[in-house]
Structure formats: structure tokens, C-alpha cells
Amino acid sequence: MKNFLIVMAALLLPLQLFAQYNLSGQVTDATAGTPLAGANLVLEGAEVGVATNTAGYYEFSNLAAGTYTLRVSYLGYEPVQRQVVVNSDTRINFTLAQANLRAAEVVVSATRANERTGTTYSNVTQEQIDKRNFGQDLPYLLEQIPSVVVNSDAGAGVGYTGIRIRGSDITRINVTVNGIPINDPESHGVFFVNMPDFASSVQDIQVQRGVGTSTNGAGAFGASINIQTQDVRREAYAETDHTYGSFNTLRNNVRFGTGLINGKFAFDGRLSRIKSDGYIDRASSDLKSFYFSGGYFGDKTSVKFVAFSGQEQTYQAWYGTPEALVYGNEADLQAYIDRNGIEGADLENLRTAGRRYNYYTYDNETDNYQQDHYQLHLSHDFSSVLTFSGALHYTYGRGYYEQFRADDDLADYGLADVVIGDETISTSDIIRRRWLDNDFYGATYALQYQPNSRFNATLGGALNRYDGRHFGEVIWARFASNSNIRDRYYENDGEKTDFNVYAKANYGLTDKLFAFGDLQVRKVGYSFLGFDNDLSNIEQDAAYTFFNPKAGLTYQFDLENQVYASYAIGNREPVRNDFTESTPASRPEHETLRNLEVGYRGRIALGNIGSLPLAAHTELNYFYMNYKNQLVLTGQINDVGGYTRTNIDNSYRQGVELAGALSLGGKATLSTNIAYSENKINGFEEFIDDYTTWEQVRNTYDKTTIAFSPDLVTTSRLEVEVLKGLSAAFIYKTVSQQYLDNTENEKRIIPAYQVGDLRLLYNVGFKNVLKGLELGLLVNNIFNEKYAANGYTYSYIYDSAQITENFYYPQATRNFLLSVGLKF
């Protein structure tokens, strides 16, 4: 496999082969006649694309003779498509007319990167999303991006799912929808289970790796995911998708839209439901969602309202599966049973479930949550060079997870001991609910100025506020003591404000050299209930002011090849638990990331094979991410008895990412991406509880690998048009060994795994009421690999022996999803 990947990487690098003909020209504004710099041109059939230079010129070189379809697009202009016959050096000019449907483009352009911002990014188009979307959560649609690793608690991609990019989990990844922050302000996480089937209403996604460009919301500390919801469609439509698959997975949706009404108004909507039993025992999901948008699209002013909501009930699979059931044998399982004293129904569950084991057996051990999002977007052209976009937003989230707790201390719930005769009862079986009820609201804005093709600038920012109410209820107890139903045993509110302002600009120093600058100031204020130095709960406040500068250079060798370099600094405040489970004396400091990105992007035609043109597209980049005060778990108990995260003075990630594709005339595509990285902590201390002495043992390490950071991640895809309308794709993913903690202990690992998926799609068009039929089959894990993609570990000392317990989240063995889509 290693040799195969090396050969693939070499083949995908640009090869300067003999060329037949060139296709060139200029793209200008239809009214003013001015050149349009940065217009995108895609040559279908050759599968290559270029952007115009500062004078509006483009050029495709090394083209084989033939007929091509050339698509031209530019922000704020109507796209143009034209058939081009190339049998000699050919020059074709284009004039583009300004469009009045600009709302979505203007909204997202302020926070997105382009070919002149000198940073590393990947764009996922609507066509790619549609091919990958069988109803699994959004992270699974991004799995083919370099350095991406995904996982699923339930094992099959429905329910709670996770994503890591360059080893950074979702709490370090900034996520926005139409420029509006989606990360939870307190935990910094994004729970895609609250957005079921959201991909069915997405236009495109941009993933920036590293710090990236300035955006709104939580600081990007590993990557950012910028999602744009669907654009306005000019024609009325109705569509429906239905998926059925393994583990009784079922997805149904309907999508509809009015098209443009009187050329000014449009409305779109979607209703969805997804159900699945899950691969893990009892890890079921019952998910519902809707999406609605409506707007007015004038010549200079557009107003668009967007609302979407997700409601989920999932049976919990958070505990994980013991290592003995995932990678061990009968002897390992018996040893686990003996040292943990497992008996009764728990023992029966453990012995009969196998790798699909779920620790939870209470019939309502569920997570129940609903999140509603409302966005109102305004865009206005003050002139041909000055554009404003702004948005008001409100998100309302509420829900709880329910738990059965055996033999808990009554005192932990503020309940008195129960006295029955001569017996005093201080523990009880309890069912509790832990609630989160929150409001998140604010405004974003961006003022974009582009006086000429050489210079453009953006002034933007946001002001957001979060009110989070946390409380717990006892809804049942075997010994109820002095409680009443739904007694609240804790209440803890948090209030957070997040203000940022940024200014970013691109400037063409020459026709080939472009400079990018980006300055952001972010102020965070947080009020919460924490501990003082006497270990009493008191209201506390924390405030931060961050300065996040970024700069980059891009050099365009020609219209098809460029190199870039950028340097960015990002800062990030601690998360909720870092605040609430510490005192001001033990509270960790904020983190700082310094990020260097250097890369090459190239597109080139390689001649032809027979009558089919052969094209290549390559991206190669090096990254260095240096962390100051990175927060990690060490196992150390702080001054309030909590296992909180600790600042690590110096740690880093560095590596190379290679992505490339070979396309044969649109009939076949072979693509691969390879990410190789080194992820190190310089100096790490581990603390282990010693239950013999009731103290902690400290182990010191000089240089170790950061947890959940595989050295090598690859994805390869071979897609072939078998017949007209029928395509087959084979996707092969490899992830090298990962460590479960930062000690680089070979007994605490996620073993390497390789997974192959097969996808078949058949599309046929009609001219009557039914306009299109799509059939799809996705076979996941076709080689039936038994692997885990996530896990956790803890160690302790008992009777002078160190014991380590590893738990994993096994992923599903071979499974399938079959879909039918209808378009009217």
C-alpha cells in the first residue's frame, strides 16, 4: 500500500508534456467594459480551471484538439457557458452582465479564502455534496478532504459524529453557516446531530486548514468550515429523496421552491426525517429537521430570511466499548470483568454483546435536544465598487439528557439521608435529567470595497451574546428522601459576549505578485458560576482581548500555476469546564497558535489519450503550527478536586499535504490526497491516581506525540462513467496509528485502519412532469474491516500495580445505503 501511494503521488505531480493548442482571451464587464480580475473559467471535458489576471486575461495551454464546454463565472455576475472548438490556437473574449441575485455570494465572500489570500483551503461543490449525501451527518461529506478523520458514536454515521482536521477536534474548528457562528460559545463544540440532513440544503462548503482568514465566532485553532446554504433557483422545483440501509436506517425528505416570482422574490423549503437503530446496541437515532428561506432580490438590494431547525433523540453510546471486546480475546475480557467486579445483568450484557456492546441498558438513556436557527441577511450595492452585507441572527437551543444512576450518594443531590427504623440510607438509585436552555443572538456585517481589479478590501465583524442556563433535575429516586419531582439539584448560568472586528485586503503588487493582509481584534467577556479560593461557589467574570494578524503572498507563474505563503496568529479562550471547575488561581491561560502555510496549486493539460483529453490538478502545501499554552488533559487534580486541562508551554504540528487528480475527458477521474505530519509536545507530565496511597504519581516525558494525531492520512478515489448516466466510484481511506493520550504509550493506541467504500450512481433525465430520477448505492467498509476511529483511556494504580483501561467506539462492519431521488 505504501509503495502504491508513493507511485500515485509521483503520477499526480504536474508533468510538462507536449501540448497541441492554447485557448486564451479576456473577460470584461458588459456595461463598463472594464476587465474582471479573478473570474473563474472551467473547461469541462479537460477538467481544468483557471482564473483571470489583473487585466482580465485567461489562458488554457496544452489542449488536445476537440470540442469543449467553457463555463465562466464571477461574483455578482451572470455565469456564461459556451461550446468551444479547439483545432488551433484560439482566442475567445467574454463579457459578463451584472446579476441581481447576489445575496448568498455577498454573505459568504467576506469570510472565505480565494486564490489570492495565500492560505490553504478546499472547496466542496454542490455536485460533490449531492454525490456523497446519503443521509449521514455532515462530517462524512468532508471525509475526502486532506487531513480529515471522522468517527461515529453509533458506528454508522447517523447520530453523534465527530471530525478532526490535522488532529484538531471540533472544539478547535470554527464553523459558520452563511457567516453566522455555529460553535457553542461555552464548549466551542458543534453538534451536527442537531442539524440532520442539513447537507440537502447546502450550496457549497469551504474548509480552511490552519488559522485561515478572519471569521466570526470561536477562534479557528485547527481549521474552519464555512457553509453556504442553497442559492436562489430561477425555476420552480419539487424534489424528494428516500434512503434505506443497514441497521434500519431510513431517510425521507421533500424539497421545494417557487423559483423567481416576478424576477424579484423566491421561496425554498425542506422537510426531513432520519431514523436509525445504529450499529452499536440500542444506539438509535430519531431525527427531524426543516429548512426555509425566502427573499427579495432587487437590482441593488437583497433581503433574505433563512430558518432551519433540528430535533434529535438519540440513545446514548458515549461510554464506549472495552478494549477486550474490540481488539482482545476471552482471557482479556475475563481479566476486565475480574478487576472491575462486573456481575449480574451487566455481566450478561458484556458477554453477549460483542464489539457492539453498549454499557447503557436503561430504556430511556437518551439525549433529547432541539435547536432553531433564524437569520436575516441584507446586502446592498452603494456603487459599483462598494458593497455592504449584514445579518441579524438568533439561535434557540433547549433539551436534556436522561440518565439512570445506580447507588449514587444522596448528598450529591442535596438530599438528606433516609432513616428507616435503625437503618440509615445514604445512597439510592436515581434517574436524573441534565438540561441546557440557551439563547444566542447578534449581528454580523461586512463592507467590501473594490475600486479596481488590483485591489479589494473588506471591513467586517460581529457582536454576539450567549445566555446559557444549565440545571439538573431528579425525576425519580428509589429512596426519594426530602425531594419533590423535578427538584433541581444544581443551577449554573453562563453569559458570554463575543465582539470582533477585522480588516482584510488583497493588493496586486505586480501582474503576478499579490499581497494579502488581515487584522482582527476579538474581545470576549464571560460571566459564570465557579469556585473561589475557599472552594465556595461564586459568580465570576473573565475577559480577554485578542489580536489576530495574518499576512500572505501569492505568486502567479501563469494563469494555471501559483505558489503562496502566509503567516497567521490565532488566540483562543478556555472552554466552560476550564472556568467552572477551577479557581482564579488554577484557571488555565488562553492558547496562542502561530501558523505558517506554504503551498503550490497547479492545473495543467497533459495532452490526450486517444480522443480523450488528459488533465491534472495538483495542490501541495507545507504547514507549521506552533502552540503556546496548548490546553491538554494530564490527569492532575486541581485545587477544587477536578481533572481539568493544563497549559503545555510548547507543542507543534508540522507536515505536508498533497492533493491531486487526473481526469480523462470527464470519463474517469483518479484522485488522491496524502497528509503526513509530525505532532509533538515538548515536555509533558502525566498524573496517575494511586488508590493504595490516595495520592498521585507523576510521570515526566521529554517529547511525545499529541493524542489523536495520526502521522499519515490518505484518501484515494477512482470514479468512472461506466455508461451514460451511470458512474461508479471506489474510495479508499487509510489512517495510521493514533495515541489515546499524550504519553506516546504503545498500550494506549487506536490501531491503524484502512477502509474501502463503493458508490454507484445512476441519473436519467426526462422532459415531462418527472424531470429526473437518481438511484444510488453506497456500500461502506466493503472489505468488512473491524476497526475503531475514536476512543479514550485512563490509568490508575491499585495494589502497587498500574492498570490501564482503554475504551473504543467501534465503527460498523460492511453496511449499505440505497437511495432514490425524484425531481419534478
N, C-alpha and C positions, 0 to 999 in steps of 0.2 A: 504493500500500500504506500509506503514511504517513497519508494522508487517511482511509483506511478504519479504521485503528487509532484515530485521534482520534475518529471518529464512534462506534466501538464503545465507547470509554472513556466518552464522554458518555452513551450509552444505558444503560450498566450502573450509573451512579450512581443512588442511591435517588431515586425520583420520588414526590412526595406526591400520589397520585391519589385520586380519590373512592373511599371504602370502603363496603361494604354492612353487614357484621356483624362482631362481636367474639366470640372464643371465649376463655374465661378459667376459672380455678379454682385449686385448691390441691393440692399433693402432700404427703402425710404418711406417717409410719411406721405400718404396720398394727398394730403391737403397742403402742407408746407413744403414738401419736397426735401426735408432735412433727413440726413442719414439716421438710421436706427441702430445704435450700437448695442450688442448683446442679444440681438434677435436670434432665436433658435431655429435651425434648419435640420430636418431629419430626412434622410434618403432611405425610404423603405425599399426593401429588396437588397440593398447593400448593408442595411442595419448599421449605418454610421450617422453621426450628427455633428454639427459644428455650430459656432456662434459667430456673429459678425463682429468685426473690429470697430475701432472708434470712428472710422469713416463709413461704416455700414457694409463693408465688403465681406464676402464669404468665398470659400473655395473648398471643393472636394477634389482630391487628387487620386491618381492611381485607380481610376474607374475602368472596369471592363465595359465593352460596348454592350448596349442593351437599353431597355425601357424601364424607367424608374418612376416612383411616385415621390414627389418632393413636398414636404409639409413645412410651412413657415409660420412661426408664432412669435408674438411679442406682447409683454404685459400691457394690457389696456387697448389692444388692437384685435380686430377680427382676424382669425387664422386663415391662411390661404393654402390650398392644396392643388398641385398641378402635375400632370404627367410630363415627363421629360425623356426625350430620346437622345441618347449619347452614342454618337458614332464618330465624333471628332472632338477637339477642344471646344467646349460650348460655354457661352455666356448668356445668363438669363437674369434680368433685374425684376424685383418685386416691389410693389407699392402696397402698403397696408393701411386700411381705413380704421380710424379710432372706433372702439366698441363702447356701447353703453352698459354692458354687463360686466362691471369691474369689481363689484363688492368683494367677492371671495378672494380675488387676486390681490387687491389692495390690503385686505385684512392680514394676510399671512406674509406678504413680501417684506414687511418691516422686520420680522424676526427670523427670516430664513437666510441661508447662505446661497451664494451663486458662484459662478466660475471665477469671479474676481475678488472673493473675500479671503482667499488664501487659507482655508481651513478644510478639514476632512469631513465629507458628508456623503450620504447615499440617498437617492430619491427612489421611492416606491410608487409607481404609477397606478392609476385606477385599473388598467388592464392586468397588471401583476397582482393587485389585490383581488380582483374578481377570480383569477385563476386559482389562487390559494385559499379562497374563502369557502370552507365547507361548514362553517358554524363554530369552529374552535375560537378560543379567545385571541384577542389582537396580538399578543406576543408571538403566537405561532405563525402569523403572517409576516413577521420580521425575521424569522429564523435564518434566512438565506443571506442576511447582511453580514459583512465581516465582523468577527469577534463577538457574535451574539450566541448565547446559550439560553435555552428556555427549559422550563420544568412545570410540572402539574402536580398538585397535591393529590387529586383524584386519579391521576395517571394517564388521562386521555385528552387533556387539553380543554376540558369544559369544567368550570368551577374556578377555584383559586389557582391561578397560574402565576409564574414568576419569569422574569427576564433579567439577564446580566449582560452588560456590554463592557468589554475589556475588563471583566471581573467585577465591575461595579453593579450592585443590585439596584432595584427600582427606587430605593430611598435616595440614591445619588444620581438619578436620571431625571432631568426636568421634562415634564410632559405638558404640552399645551394643545388645546383644541380651538382653532381659529384665533390663536394668540392669547387665549384665556387660560390661566393656570389650572391644572387638574390635580397636581400633587396635594395631598392632605397637608395643610400648613403645620400641623404638630408632628406627625410621624414622618413626613416627607414622602410617604408611600403613595402608590397609585394602585387601586384595586379594580382590575379590569373585569372582575366578576360583576361589578356594579354597572358595567357597560356592555351587556350581552348583545351580540350581533351588531355591534356598532360599526364594524367594518363595512356592512352593507349600505352605510350612509356616508362613506368616506370617499373623497375625491382623490387625494394622494397624501403621502406621508414623507417627511424628510427626517432622517436620523443623522444628527451631527455627533461625531465621536470626539471625546475630549471636552474641553471647556466650551468650544464653539463660540457663536456670536451671542451678543446680549439678548436676553429674552425676559419674559415675565415669570414671576413665581420663584420657587425654590432654586437655589444655585445648582447649575449643572456641574456635577463632580465626576462624571464618567462619560456622560452623553446627554443629548437632548432629543426628544421625539416631538416633532412639530406636525400636528394632524390638521388637515383641512377637510371640512365636511363638503358635501357634494355641491357642485356648481349648478347654476340655473340651466335647465334644459329647455330648448326652444319649442320642442314639440310635446304635446300631451302624451302620457305613457301610463301603463299599468304593468307591473311585473310581480312575479311570485316565485319564491324558491322553497324547495322542500328537501330535507336531508334525513336519511335514516341510516343508522350504522350500529356497530358493535356496542354492547352494554346498554341496549335500548336507547341509544342517543337519537334524538328527534329534534329537527329544527323546521319551523314554518315561519315564513314572513310574507307580507304583501307590501309592495312599494308603488307609489302613485304620484303623479304630478300633473299640473294643469298645462305645463308649457307656458310660454309668454302670452299673457292676455293683453290685447291692445298694445303689444310691444313694450309694456311697462311693468306688468305685475306677474308674479309667479308664485305658486304654492307647491310644496313637496311634502310627502309623508311616508312613514314606515311603521308597521306593527310587527313585532317578532315575539316568538317564544322558543325556548330551548329547554329540553329535558334530557337528563342522562342519569343512569344508575351509577356511572363511574366504574373504573377498573378496580379500584380499592373497595373492599366490602363496605357497603352502606354509604359510600361517598357520593351520594346522589346530588343532583342539582335541578332546581326548578326556577327558571329564569324568564323574565318578561321585560320587554322594553318597547319604547316608541321613539320616533324622531319626527319633528315637524319644522318646516321653515316656510316663511312667507316674506315677500319683499316687494318694494317699489324700486325700479331701476330706471332712473332718468338719464338724460344726456350728461349731466354733471354731478348729480346727487343720487346716491343709492341708499336705501334703508332696508335692512334685512333682520328679521327676527328668527332666532333659532332656539328650539327647545328639544331636549332629549332626556329620557329618564330610563333607569334600570331598576328592577326589583328582583332580588335574589333570595332564595332559601337553599342553603347547601348544608348537607350533613358533614360534620367536621371530620377532617382527615389530617389534622395538624400534628398529631402526636408522632407520626412516622412508624416505621416497621423496624424491629430489632435486626441488627446485622446478621444474627444467626439464621433468620428466615430469608434473608436476601442473598447472602453470599456464603453462609455457613452450612453445617451438616447437623445431624441429630445430636452428636456429642456437644456441639456448640450450643444448641438450643437447650439441652438439659442443664448445661452449666449456667446459662442465663436464668433459667427457671429456679435453680437452686439458690443462686446468690441473691435473687430478688424475692424469694419466698412466695412465688406465684402459686395459687391454688384455686379450687372451685371453678366457677364459671369462667373466670379469667384464664385459667389453665386450659380449659376446653377450647376457648376461643383461640388461644395461642397455638394449640396443637393441630387444629383443624383448618385454619385459615390459609396457611402457607404464606407466600410473598404478598398476597392481597390482604393481609392482616390489618385490621383497624382496631386500635385499642378501645375506642368508644363503643359502648353497646346500649346505652340508654336511648330509648326510641326517639327522643326529641333533642338529641345533642346537636343542635342546628345553629347556623348563623343566619340571621334574618335582617336584611338591610334594603333600604331604598334611597336612591339619590336622584334628585331632579335638578337639571341644569337649564338656565334661561339666559340667553344672550341677545342683546340688541346692538346691531352694528350700523354705523353710519360712515359713509365715505363721500367726499366732496372734492371736486376739482376747482380750486380757486383760479387756476390758469393752466396753461399747457405745461408749466414747469413746476407747479406747486399743488400737492395733493394732501388731503387730510383724511385719516381714518381713525375712528374711535369706537369704543364699545362700553356698554354697561352690562354687568353680569351678576347673577345671583344663583347660588347652589344651596339646596337644602338637602341635608342628609340626616337620616334617623334609622335606628334599628338596634338590635341586640344580638348577643349570642347566649344560648342557654346551656347550662352545664349541670350534670349530676356530680356531686362531690361526696365521696364516701368518708365518713368518720372525721369530718372537719371540726376544729375547735369552735365551740360556740362563741368564745370570746372574740374570735376574728370577725364576727358579725355583730359585735356589740350586744350579744345576748348573754343573759345570766345562766349560771349552771342550773340544771333541773334536779330537784331533790324529790325522790320517790322513796318514802319510808326512810330506811337507813342508807340508801344508795344516793350518791351524788353523781350526776351525769354531766360531763363537761364537753362531750363530743356528740355529733349527730350526723346522719346522712342528710344532705341538703341539696335542693335544686335552686340554683341562682341564675339571674339574668344580669348581664353587664351591658349597659346602654351607652350609646353615643347619639347625641342630638345636637346638630350643629348648623350654623349658617355661615356662608362665605359669600362676600359680595364686594363689588368695587368697580373700578373703571380703568380702561387702558386707552392709550392714544398713540398716534404716530403721525408726524408731519414730514412728508417726503418732498425733497427739492431736487430737481434735475434740470439745470439750465442748458446743458449740452450733453453730447454723448460721452464726453471725457470725465464728467464729474457728476456725482449724485450723493446726497446726504439725507440722513434721517434723524429726527429728534423724536424720541418716544419715551414711554414709561408707563407706570401703573401705580395705583393706590388701592390696596385691598385690605379687607378686615375679616377676621375669622372669630366667631364666638362658638366655643365648643363646650358642651355640657356632658360630663361623664358621671354616671351614677350606677349603683348596683342594687338589685332587689333580691330578697329571699322570697321565692314564691311557694316553697314547700319545705318542711323540715320534719324528720321523724319525731324529734323532740323539739317542739316549737318554742319552748321557754316563754319569754315575755313578748314574743314577736307577734306582729299582725301581718296579714297577707300583703305582699309588695312593700314590706318595710325596706327602706333604703339604708343599707349598711355603710355606704360611702357616697359622697358627692364631691366632685372636684371639677371646677370650671376653669377654662383657659381662654384668654383673649389675646389675639395677635394681630398686629398691623404690619404691613409689608409695603414699603414705598420704594420705587426705583425710578431713576431717570437715566437715559442713555443717549449718547450722540454717536453716530457712526457715519463714515464717509468712505467712498471709493473715488480715487483720482488717477487718471491716466497720465503718468509721468512722461511716457512716450507712447507711440502706437503699439508697443509690445509690452511695456512695463507698467503695472498697475499697483498702486498702494492702497491699503485698507487700514483704517483706524477706527477704534470702537472704545468709548469710555463710558463706564457705568458707575453710578453711585446707588447703593442699596441700603436702606435703613429698616431695621427690624426691631419691633418692640413686642415683648411677650410678658403677660401677667398670668400667674398660675399659683396653685397651692402647693407649697413644698415644705421642706424642713429647715428650721433654724438650728443654731449650734447647740441648743438644748433639746433637740430632737422633737420639738413641738411643731405641729402643722401651722404654718402662717402663709399669708398672701405675700408673694414675692414678685419682683419685676426684674427683667433683663433687657438690655438694649444693645444693639450693635450697629455700627456704621461701616460698610464695606466699600472699598474702591476696587473695581474690577476692570483694569485696562487690557486691551487687546490690539495687536497690530500685525499686519501681514503684507507680503509682496507676492505678486503673481507675474510670471514672465511667459508671454505667449510666443513660442518659437514660430508657429504658424497658426492657422485657424483650427488645426486639429490636435495640436500638442502643446502642453503647458506644464510648467513647474511652479510650485508655490511653497511658501514658508510662512509660518505665523508663530507668534508667542502670545500667550494669554495667561492671565491670573484670575482665579476664581476663589471666592470665600464662601463659607457655609457655616451656619449656626448649628449647635447641637439640636437633637430631636427631643421630643417631650419627655421621655423617660430619663434622659440625661439631666434634665432640670428637676423633675419632680422627685426623683429618687436620690437626691444628693442635697447637701447644704451648700451655701455660698462658698465655704472653704474647700469642699471637694468637687465642686462643679467643674466639668471639663471646659477647656478653652475651645474657641471656634477653630475650624480647619482652614488651611490655605493650600491651594493647588496651583503649581506653575507648570504650564503645558506648552511644549514645543511640538509643532507639526511641520513636517517637510514631505512634499509629495510630488508625484508626476501623474498627469492624466493624458492619455493619448487615444486617438481614433485614427485608424488607417485602413485603407482598402488594400487587399493582398492579391489583387488580380482576380482570376476566376478559375473554377473547376468545371470544365465543360462549358455550359451556357450559364452556370450559376456564379454570381459574384461572391467572393470570399472576403469577409471583413473582420477586423479585430478591434477590440476596445479594451484598454488596459488602465488600471489605476494601481499605483504603488506608492506607499507612504511609510515614513518612519515617525514614531511618536515617543515622546519622553514626558512622563507625568510625575512630577516631584511633589510629594505631600509633606506639609509641615503640620504637625499636631493631628495626624490622622487618628480618628476615633475607632478603637477596636476593643473587643472583649478580651480580658485577660484572666477572668475568674477571681479577681481580687474583690474582697468585701470592703465597701467604703464606710464612712463614719455613721451611716444610718442602717448598716447591715445589708445593703443591696449590692448585687453583682452588676455594676454599671460599667460603661465603657471608659477607657483610659486613653489619653493622648499619647501617641507614639511620635517621638521627635522627628524621625526621618524615615521615610519609606518612598518607594518609587515603583513605577511601571514603565517599561520601555519595550518597544517591539516594532515589527514591520507587518504591514497588511498588504496583500497582493490580491487584486480582483481583476479578472479578465474574462473575455468572452470571444469566441469565434463563431461567426454566423455565416451560413452557407445559403445565401439568396432567400432568406426567410423560411427555408425548408427545414433547416436543422440548426440548433444552437448548442454549443458546448461551452459552459461557463464554470468557473471555479473561483473560490476565494480562500486564501490561506492567511491565517493570523498566527504569528509566532511572537511570544512575548516573554519577558523576564519580569517577575513581580516580587519585590523584595522589601522586607522590613529590616532596617539596620538597628538591631538591638531590641530584643523582646523578652519580657518577663511573664512567666506563667505562674498562676497561683492555684494550688490544689488543696481542697479541704481534706484534713486528716481527722477522720471520725474517731480515731483512737485517742488523740490528744486534744481534739476540738480546737486545733489551731490550723494555720495554713502553711503549706510548704511552697517555697518559691524556687522555680527553675529558671535559669538565665540562658538565653540563646543569643548568639552573636549576629547571625544573618540568616533569616528564614524566608520561606515563600509565603506570600499573602494568601489567606484562605480563599477558596472558591475561584482560583485564578489558574486555569489550565494553561500550560505552555503553548499548546498547539490546538487550534480550532480550524476546521476546514469544512467547506460545503462545495460539492460539485453537482452540476445539473446537466443532463443531456436531454434535450427536448427535440422531438422530431415530428414533422407533419406527415403522418402515415398515409392519410388520404385527405382529400379536400374536406375540411371541416373537422377532421379527426386528428388530434395531437396526443402524443404520449411523452411523458417526462419521467425520468428517473432521478431522484435527488438522494445524495449520499452525504451524510453528516458524520464527522469524527470529532471527538472531544477527548483530549488527553487527560491523564490522571489529575485530580484536584485534591487539595488538602482540606479537611473539615475545620481545622483551626490554624493558628499562625505558628505552630511549633514545628512544622515540617516533620511530623511523626508519621512514619510509614504505616503505623497501625491505625491511623485516623485519616483515611482517604476515601474519595469516591473513585473507584477504578475507571480507567479509560473505557470508552464505548464507541461503537460505530453503528449507525442506524441508516437503513435504506428505505425510501418511500417510493411508491409508484403512483403516478397520477394519469388518468385518461380523461380527456375532454372531447365532447362531440357537439358541434354547433351547426345548426341548419337554419337558414332564413326563409321566411315566407312573405308573400305580398298581400295576404288577406288580413283578417282580423288578428290572427296569430302571426306576429312578426318574427318571432324567433323561438327556438327550442334548444336548450342546452342540457346535455346529460353529462354527469361527472362521476368518476370513481376514484377515490383516494384510498390506497392501501398503505397504512402506516406500519413501520417496522416489519417490512416484508420478509426479512431474514429471521424474525422471531427472536431478536436479541433480548436477553434478560439483563436489564441494566437499571440503574438509578441515576437521576440527574440532580438530586439535591439531598441534603441531609444535615445532621448536626451531631455533636459529640460532647460528652462531659466525662471527667475523670475524678476519682476520689481515692483516698487511702483508708483501708479498713483492715484491722488486724495486721498492720505493718506491710500490707501488700497494696500496690497501686492497681486499681481496676479502671478500665476504660469502657464506656458504653457508647456504641455508635448506632445511630438510627438513620434510616434512609426513606426516601419517597420513591418506591419502585414505579417505573413507567410501564405502560401497557405493552404486552406482547402483541403479536400480529393482530391488527384490527382494521376495520374498513369503515368508510363513509360513502354513501351513494346519494347523489343529488339529482334533482330535476328542476330546471328553471324554465319559466314561460314568460315571454314578452309580448305585450299587446300594444 
